[in-house]
Amino acid sequence: MKLKLTLIALLVIGLPVSVFGDKTRKAKAHLEKVEQSIEADSSVTVSVCVSGSVTVRGWNNNQVLARAADAKRIELQRNDGAAQRGPARKIDVVVVDGEESGDGCDAFSDVELSVPRGASVHVQTRDGDISIADVAEAYAVSQNGNIDIQNASRSAEVCSVSGSVVLKDSVGRANLTSVGGSIQAANVRPASPSDSLEAVTVSGDIDLIHVEHSQLNARTVNGNVNLTGPLSRGGRYEFKTMSGDVTLAMPDDASFQINAKVSQSGEIITDFPLQLTPEPAQAPKATKAPTPVAAVATPLAPAPPEAAQPGPPPDAPLTPSPTPAQVIRVIPKVKVVTVDHSFYKLRKFTASHGTGDAVIYVASFSGTLHLKRSE
């Protein structure tokens, strides 16, 4: 919730950083690189907000070291109570680049931070990239820049207004958002069964590579969604794109049930032999056949044995009835079709492969769904 509020604030502020950033940096070329350090708790919370790039690295020291390029000074302000005794538990990084800044985010300076590996890091930048590695929790917002998170051991919550988002080799809950860029998550796993991964972008592709979360949600308005790797047993996956393809590359032994919706012009291509179950046909609304008089009148005599066998209704089709399982086998690597034309127009189906251990929901309103065997 805090991250969403921060994003809204950045959008509302909308300072013309990109227009004046270069001129400001040139005017401050005479400033030197400054640094400051402070003893910190192993799980310290560190916050920084600037108009520049920020690089954060975890190390084995219980100390926070901050460096800033082209700045007048840098300060590590404790914010962990009135006493402020012992190692710091909460630190605000303040950069001053020649003029006293009002809210602490106006300094045009690139910042480097070294923090304990168990730290929780909160980074905001108006015009610059963010790179965070080897920390417990990473919270990052960039108005105009890319965000790269690696080796987060507990959680990652990331948003870029105009840039790409990358999360690699991390553990725990993840919430990845981009307005105008792509999202990639690779080699990510949950710390607990309740941990989920959510990836949302307005205009960009989403690539999920070996993501082990059993709860995964990926949505894009204008872009493709790609998943590569095995599925979690009992997992729940949701993939949605308004304009793009959905490609799920899974191993041969993948076991899943898929519920999909695609546009009438889109294709459904599968490398897996699926058991496809169409929706049950609706009962016809035509006038029913008249009820036999014998069914409502008092019976006059027992019917002969052959007459007691029920026969087909007067309007029953002459074609054989379907198999009890209501299953259609799909030949691999072909477009999924069905003889039920009303079903085909709806472009939605439920199918399964194996025992259906994972459940997949897919919606693509202008694209192709491809169930692909991974190499």
Order of alpha helices (4+ residues) and beta strands (2+ residues): alpha-alpha-beta-beta-beta-beta-beta-beta-beta-beta-beta-beta-beta-beta-beta-beta-beta-beta-beta-beta-beta-beta-beta-beta-beta-beta-beta-alpha-beta-beta-beta
